[in-house]
C-alpha cells in the first residue's frame, strides 16, 4: 500500500486503533470506547461516525502490510487547517 494522506480525524482514529491493538488484541469493548469518543469529543464534530469501521479496517490493513506502520498513511498537512485544539471552533 502506498502512503496516502488521511484527515486529522482519521489519523486520531488510526492512533486509537494502533494503541488498542498494541497488545495484539482488540476486543469489542475497546471498539465501543473508540465509538463513544468519536461521538462525544468535540475534536470529532466534523467527522462522520459511519467512517469509524472503514478507518479501523484501513488501519488494520496498513499494519498487516509489509513494513507495517512505516508504510502507512501520512497525515501530511491535514491537521494544519483542521482547527483541532483551537478556540475557533468553540
Protein Blocks (a to p, Z undefined) as FASTA:
>chain_A
ZZddddfklmmmmmmmmmmmmnopacfklmmmmmmmmmmmmklmmpcfklmmmmmmmmmm
mmmpghijmlmccekjmlmmnopoiaklZZ
